[in-house]
């Protein structure tokens, strides 16, 4: 195991927040011998550095073991559980309610280096060939959900996929802020299915002019 921590490694305080959510029961069979904290650190290293699984450093757990845990945790929704916990803790620390009542949705097209792939396309509006990242954030800019599609997927279609889990999880929600790309049938769907209001902001002028509250989601995109 690594003696000197990588920048992506969890601190002791961060691990204390995550550890209670990590499933430890393995059922029958050979007792678990891996250090779950190092498994999490290895996954964070993989995310932070964008490496292939087989390129995992030798001072971290074996790549196949890390990959197995990663897939297992994705299947049970562990990463969503961790994110929900962190959102709750940050909001409480900022003096806000555990759950948001106001959220923002937005998308950003990103160029990719691959020549082909299942999630690639051309965003004709922004002249970008690659993928599109759709995110939903609260008033603090905390990411509540993320969905990646081909760049040519319509924002309204992707919005159903990225908003659905958020509207079901955060029952206190009252309003969703969006730009002109989301006007249309989406508002009726949100209103009748989730009893929530979709507020589409109008363009305030030429160039980039931050819209009240919605500028937070733009900031989160720049952080990503």
N, C-alpha and C positions, 0 to 999 in steps of 0.2 A: 504494500500500500504506500501511497505517497507520504513522504515525511514533511515536505514543504507544500502547503496548500496551493491549489490553483486559484486564480481570481474568481472562478465560478463556484468554488466550494462553499457550502453552507457554513455560516458561523455557528457557534454553540447556541446562541439565542434563536437563530433561524431554524436550526434543527429542532429545538424545543417546541416550536410552533407546528412543525410538519410531522414530527414523530408520532403523535397520538393518532394521526389519520392513516399511517402506514399499516396495512394488514400484516399480521405476524403469524396467523394460524396457517399451517401448511398441510394439515390433515395427516393421514398415515404416510409412512415411508421414511426415507433417510432424513435425519434432523438437518435443519438449515445450518449451513456453515458460513454463509456470506454475511458481511457487515452491511446492513441495509442503508446506513448513512453513506457508505462508500458507493453503493449502487446509485443512490440519488445524486451524489456528486458526479459520478461517471455520466449519468444522463444529462446533467446540467453542463458538463464539459462538452458533450456531443452537441447539444443545442447551441452553446456559446461559440463553438469553433467551426460548426458546420462540417464535421469530418464524416467519413464513412465509418460504419460500425466496426469494421475490421481494423481501422486505424486507431482504435482506442489505445492510449498509452499503456505500457506494460505495468506501471505502478498503480493502475486502477484495476478493478475486477475484470475478469475475462469478458471480452466483448459479447460473446454468445449468451453469457449469464445476464449481462446488463440488458441486452436486447430482449431476452425472455421476460425479465421483470417489467421492462418498459411496455411491451405488448400486453402483458397481464394487467398492468395498472391502467392502461388505456381502456381496456375492455370493461373494467369495473367503474370507470369514471373517476379515478382517483385524482387526476389533475384538475378536474372541475371542482371536486370537493376542496382541494387545497386552495384553489383560486377564490372560491366562495368564502372560505375562512379568512383569507388575507384581506379581501374586500371588506368584510365585516369588521375586522380589527382596525383597519386604517380609518374607516368611517367613524367608528366609535372614538378613536384617538383624536379625530378632527371635530368632535362634538356633534356628530350627525347621527341620525337613526341608522340602525343596522342595515336596513334595506332602503334603496333609493326610491324616490317618487318621480324623478326626472332622469331620462337617459338620452343619449345622442347616438345616432348611427351614421356611418360614413364609409366610403370605400377609397382605396388607393391602388392604382395600377403600377406594377413593378416589372421592370425588364428582367428577363432571365437569360442565363448563358446557354441553357440547353437548346439544341436544335429542334427537339421534338419532345413530347410528353403528354400525359393524359389531361393535364390541367394548364394548357397554354392556349392563347388566342390573341387576337388583336383588338385592343380598345380603340375603335375608330375615332371616338371623340377626342381622346388624348394622344392618339398616334403612338401607342405603346404596345409592343408585342411581348407577352409574358403572362403573368398571373395578376389577379386582383385580390387584395386583402380587404375583407369587410369586417369592421369592428363595431362593437357596441360598448359605450363607456358611461360611467356615472358623472356627476357634476365635478368630481375630483380628477377625472381622467383615468380612473381605474377600469381596466378592461374586464367586461363582464362576459363577453364571448367573442370568438373570432372564427371566421369562415374563409377559406381560400378557394378561389375558383379560377377558371380561365379568364383572361382579361376581357373577353368579349361577352361574358355573361351579364345580362341586364341587372342593374342594381336592385330593382324591385323583386326579381326572382330570387336573388341571393338573400334579400332581406328576410324573406319567409324562413329560410334556413337558419340565419344567424339570430333573428329576433325571437323565434319560437321558444327555444329553451330559456331565454332570459325572461320573457313574459310569464312563463310557467313557474320559474323559480322565485322571482321577486314579485310577490303578490301585492306589494304596496305601490307599484307603479301606476302613475296617472297619465304621464305624457311622454311621447317620443319625439325628439327633435330631429329633423332631417332637412336635406337640401332639395332642390327642384328635381333631382333625379328620382326621387321617391314618390312624387305626386301621382295620384291615380287611385287604382283599386286597393292599394296597400292600406290606405287609411280606413276604408270600410271593413277590411278583414280584421284589422287591429281593434276597431270599435266594437264589432259584433261578436268576435270570438273572445277577445281579452278585455273588453270594456275599458280600453285605453285610447287616448287621443293622439293622433299623429299631427304634429304641427310642422308644416313645410315652410321654411324661411325663404323670404324673397331675396333676390340678389340686391345688395345695397349700393352697387355702383361698379365702375370699371376697376379692374385690378383686384387685389386681395384686401377685402375689408372684413375684419373679424365680426361675425354675428354674435349677439349676446348669447352666452352659455354654449353655443355650438362651437366656439373657437377651441373649447377644451378637447374635442375629438380630433381637431386638426393638430393640436399640440401633441397628442398621443401618437398620431401617425409619424410625426417628426422624430419622436423618441424611438420608434420601432427600428 
